């Protein structure tokens, strides 16, 4: 399936989307004040972003330190055999595990980078055994325990706003 072209964003779209991706819990009133639009105009734009698939979902980001110890680990994985079926089977297993926070298929000496979250190092080790060691198609995996989180985020760099076309300008 061909990639769809980037959306045509004006300056207000770019600003509004940037505000939303950093804190989607802001009120429509606050967002309107920030971008210079009425509450209803902000609501219409957000509805359009959702309809057009620009906003994939809205989630609450929990503070892991408020729930007691949390162990994060980055796991580098290489498969023995590479085929669509093998990659699909690996991805399905990781998608079914709630402790898998992120999973990326990558280029280079490793096939995947996986981020795990567990309540203890023991649980993290057991999770690694279940997800990776028990799989005959895993050639090699390496677990890197995270000591400290320097930065996390999901905010994307947005395309530059498009200037209005001459036929779109109002007198």
Secondary structure, DSSP 8 states (H G I E B T S, - for coil): ----------HHHHHHHHHHHH-TTS-HHHHHHHHT--HHHHHHHHHHHHHTTSS--------GGGGS--EEEEEEEEESS-SHHHHHHHHHHHHT-TTEEEEEE-SSS-SEEEEEEESSHHHHHHHHIIIIIT-TTEEEEEEEE-S------------------GGG---
